[in-house]
């Protein structure tokens, strides 16, 4: 498990997007919406930006709002 600092913008969350048809083929060029649960609370929209890296891999650049609660993300 990665340890993150509270209320920092240096935390990146990797995401892997695949086809809903075969659940294997990497998907590129998608618009990704992320919801987070901070320390097992209710889900809410992430404030950080999602960018495509390559071959179905995306990353959420979590900002200080996304990481302002102690506990698991």
C-alpha positions as CSV (number, residue, x, y, z in Angstrom):
1,X,0.0,0.0,0.0
2,X,1.3,3.5,-0.8
3,X,1.4,6.0,1.9
4,X,0.1,9.5,0.9
5,X,0.5,12.8,2.5
6,X,-2.7,14.6,3.6
7,X,-3.8,17.6,1.6
8,X,-1.1,17.4,-1.1
9,X,-1.3,17.5,-4.8
10,X,1.5,15.0,-5.4
11,X,-0.5,11.8,-5.4
12,X,-1.3,10.0,-8.7
13,X,-3.8,7.2,-9.0
14,X,-3.3,4.8,-11.9
15,X,-6.3,3.6,-13.9
16,X,-6.6,1.0,-16.6
17,X,-9.5,1.3,-19.0
18,X,-10.6,-1.8,-21.0
19,X,-13.3,-2.5,-23.5
20,X,-16.8,-3.3,-22.0
21,X,-17.3,-5.8,-24.8
22,X,-14.4,-8.2,-24.1
23,X,-12.9,-6.8,-20.9
24,X,-9.4,-7.1,-22.3
25,X,-8.8,-4.6,-25.1
26,X,-7.2,-1.4,-23.8
27,X,-9.3,1.7,-24.5
28,X,-7.7,5.0,-25.6
29,X,-9.1,8.5,-26.1
30,X,-11.8,8.1,-23.4
31,X,-13.3,10.7,-21.1
32,X,-12.9,9.3,-17.6
33,X,-15.0,10.3,-14.6
34,X,-13.6,9.3,-11.2
35,X,-15.5,9.1,-7.9
36,X,-13.6,8.7,-4.6
37,X,-14.5,7.4,-1.2
38,X,-12.3,9.0,1.5
39,X,-11.8,6.8,4.5
40,X,-14.9,4.8,3.7
41,X,-17.2,7.8,3.5
42,X,-19.8,8.4,0.7
43,X,-18.5,8.6,-2.8
44,X,-18.0,12.0,-4.5
45,X,-16.5,13.3,-7.7
46,X,-12.7,13.7,-7.7
47,X,-11.5,17.2,-8.1
48,X,-8.2,16.3,-9.8
49,X,-7.7,15.9,-13.5
50,X,-7.5,12.6,-15.4
51,X,-5.0,12.3,-18.2
52,X,-4.2,9.5,-20.7
53,X,-0.8,8.0,-20.4
54,X,-0.8,5.3,-23.1
55,X,-2.4,2.0,-24.2
56,X,-5.5,2.2,-21.9
57,X,-3.5,3.6,-18.9
58,X,-4.8,6.8,-17.4
59,X,-3.8,8.7,-14.2
60,X,-5.8,10.8,-11.8
61,X,-3.6,13.6,-10.5
62,X,-5.4,13.9,-7.2
63,X,-5.3,17.5,-5.8
64,X,-5.4,18.7,-2.2
65,X,-9.2,18.5,-2.1
66,X,-9.0,14.8,-3.0
67,X,-6.5,14.0,-0.3
68,X,-7.7,16.2,2.6
69,X,-9.0,13.3,4.8
70,X,-6.9,10.9,6.7
71,X,-7.3,7.2,6.0
72,X,-7.7,5.2,2.8
73,X,-8.5,6.7,-0.5
